Amino acid sequence: MGQQKNLDGYVGFASLPNQVYRKSVKRGFEFTLMVVGESGLGKSTLINSLFLTDLYSAEYPGPSHRIKKTVQVEQSKVLIKEGGVQLLLTIVDTPGFGDAVDNSNCWQPIIDHIDSKFEDYLNSESRVNRRQMPDSRIHCCLYFIAPSGHGLKPLDIEFMKRLHEKVNVIPLIAKADTLTPEECQQFKKQIMREIQEHKIKIYEFPETDDEEENRLVKKIKDKLPLAVVGSNTIIEVNGKRVRGRQYPWGVAEVENSDHCDFTILRDMLIRTHMQDLKDVTNNVHYENYRSRKLAAVTYNGVDNNKAKGQLSTKSPLAQMEEERREHVTKMKKMEMEMEQVFEMKVKEKVQKLKDSEAELQRRHEQMKKNLEAQHKELEEKRRVFEDERSNWELQQRLEQQKMEASRTLEKNKKKGKIF
Amino acid sequence: CKRKVISAKPHHPSPQGKGEKSHGGDFSYVGIDAILEQMRRKAMKQGFELNLMVVGQSGLGKSTLMNTLFKSKVSRNKSVQSNPEERIPKTVEIKSISHDIEEKGVRMKLTVIDTPGFGDQINNENCWQPIMKFINDQYEAYLQEEININRKKRIPDSRVHCCIYFIPPTGHCLRPLDVEFMRRLSKVVNIVPVIAKADTLTLEERDSFKQTIREELRANGIDVYPQKEFDEDAEDRMINDKIREMIPFAVVGSDQEYQVNGKRLLGRKTKWGTIEVENIAHCEFAYLRDLLIRTHMQNIKDITGSIHYETYRVRRLNESNGQANGVAAQHEALSHEM
């Protein structure tokens, strides 16, 4: 270990954290969160409350609205931006967990999912070209315990025992507004006792050198497991607008630390310990997986891994060659696909043009017909008009003649009378 | 032949006391209605029996609700400082506790049948079987007493009159386990479903949850108490229709008293308010209590005796007619049928 030296002047490497900060901000962050629990425990509501987004809304209802026959693993991604920092958040939901009559092995699909994510990461880590390594490993698993007030159910214990070595497990008491403060205290003690009894290793908050932080951490540790209430509806209480649940006997406020531990969970998960969760996933759980996987290979001498994740013993050059070939074939395939798509589009366009041409032709015909019809109509009208006119002229002449005749008659009469 | 109908004049009880015939000057009074008084006296001497079964996952407040209903600790001993050794039993157990309680001279033998371990395992397949076996065993015991040559004057009634099923307040829909259980048991016993721990639902959530439950019950053909087909007349139907609009009742139980507005009430105290158990604006416990105890208790017992028990009896007697085997073999066949 080197000796600690005091500097005489300002060198400037104190700005390293800033550089890291700027780079991270540019790169953006990723975080994958898994929620597990029986349906109806408020998982979707809690996720919506934590990240203040409508991940599950009326148009895209959460998986819990449909009871599933088998356990499914569903992923939803959302990109959140705040203060110039962007977070790609992936929520992994597990609808159907614990809902069936027979729930044996309902944890198996979840374990398989976590392992497959580790496997993907292991493969991408072993490639020669590692420019892009998307990290889709599960960083944290929130396990929802039903607020029975008695203790853990056999299913809870089984699940946590199988998953505590693979992922950071954070147990939560769901729908905590159903417990009075005394019942909550009792329940928490009982749960922690059972967790210790079964030697379940839930996520541990790291000790730091900072005295202040240690106090905060100790406060959190005393309140484990956290009792949470989720809500997205905003209610007015004493003139303030708060998130909460409205009951006939009062309003349970989500962000009031007297009412529930939601703020502690949010601060811990997002504001203070997100990076630590990722680090523990990377350094502990992933390394466990990796060493187990690789030990299996070397112990047997035969490549036990599936064809997809082959760790060959070829030289890097040969591997590079292989990767290049792979890449080239992939490109060719993409090119072919694109050409196909292009041809299809061209055909579509041509067809469309033909169609519009035919349409125009038809319209042209139609218009001509209309015009002719109008022409005929006008002719007809004109004829009628001519007829009328000649009739009228005839009549006029007749009238005139009559008038003449009557006038001459008058004249004659007058003449006659005079005589 | 013609029968004359003598209409008795209405009998107004004289101020000296109930049940005393007025001796003075009422010659057209026969006294038929005094039979009500005689029945009442006899019933009070005999006392009543009520057997309630509570079914639901552990932690839904079954014991607390029983204690609240009968205002005393009638449920199995669930001490608050539970020792860590108290485990969820591996199979469904049936625990039956009887109490003799008395109110205003009326005695009642109340039996609360608890079913710890129901729905608590990882694999809950067939967890309803022990319960169905128990119910049928009670019917069997009663049947055996009935077909005795020397019958007892009053056969002790251990048949389950009513089964209260606790639905967890998920707010979404019934779970497969709930549907399975209620489907099978609504055929042998009166089921009253309730939403447990209803203080976790807001009023809107409660209404939509109830609607979903009612639809699912209808869709699965589950007939809960009060059953539509057993309504005797229009008046019954009206009252029962109102009840049917409200099931399942959203209940909250508590055996602790708090001071609210100068009164001591049963309730639950949280940081944001106190939930009053008997306040119908808060929860529907009062409706459940009225249904079970104050208005429909006799009706529940009648339906158990005249319909569910009779169905069982007919089945058993048909079987014993059809087969020449012993009673034991038939009993086995019955339990396999479930």
Interface residues (C-beta under 8 A of the other chain):
Chain A: E38 S39 G40 L41 S64 H65 I67 D99 A100 V101 D102 N103 S104 C106 A146 P147 S148 G149 H150 K153 P154 L155 E158 K175 D177 T178 T180 P181 Q186 Q190 R193 E194 E197 R245 Q246 Y247 P248 W249 G250 V251 A252 E253 N256 D258 H259
Chain B: Q57 S58 G59 L60 V80 S82 P84 I88 D120 Q121 I122 N123 N124 E125 P168 P169 T170 G171 H172 C173 R175 P176 L177 E180 K197 D199 T200 T202 L203 R268 K269 T270 K271 W272 G273 T274 I275 E276 A281 H282
